[in-house]
Amino acid sequence: MMKISQRPYRGPIEIPELLKSYYEGKTVIEIGCGKGDYLPIWQKYAKKIIGYEGVQENFIQARTREDISKDKVEIHEGWVNPENVAHGDFYYYWHDSTLEVYSSLKKGGHKGIFATYAGVCREWVASNPDIPEGVSDFTSKEFLEWEPDQVIDFKASERDGRNFFDFYAKGTQAKLSICIKSL
């Protein structure tokens, strides 16, 4: 069983489908694509996908996936400086330095839509003052005060123990959020 403070193998698989209207027919930049779980979904709707992955083992698994089109998907190995990321229309990032990445992309002249998996929704955080440490990197005051243009709340359908937020809050699954902000 995964500890609540551990990172997942990936975020909820629903995310690319929930965001489809923002990237359909456009170039998607996924910073931290992990093992490439989202790549086959992005490619169904996007014109092109450029993924970056800093963990070599994950990069190798993403690069050797048989369910992605090598003509449509590029995957780059290594930790990236957001100012050097390729320009696209839609940027997806999920990690523990979201605000820094967003700021760096803006400084680097990137334009488009930035989306990030925010973990448990603000409403849940506000109603649970005894939230366990490590439930979300995004429960920090700075992130909660960050004003996205839009927040999409949802519940993950998977109960496979791979999702970081695959836990029960007072007997019910906590709602999750995606934050969207223009660059």
Summary of the structure (lengths in Angstrom):
residues: 183
radius of gyration: 15.9
end to end distance: 37.9
largest distance: 48.1
contacts: 538
relative contact order: 0.20
helix: 27%
strand: 24%
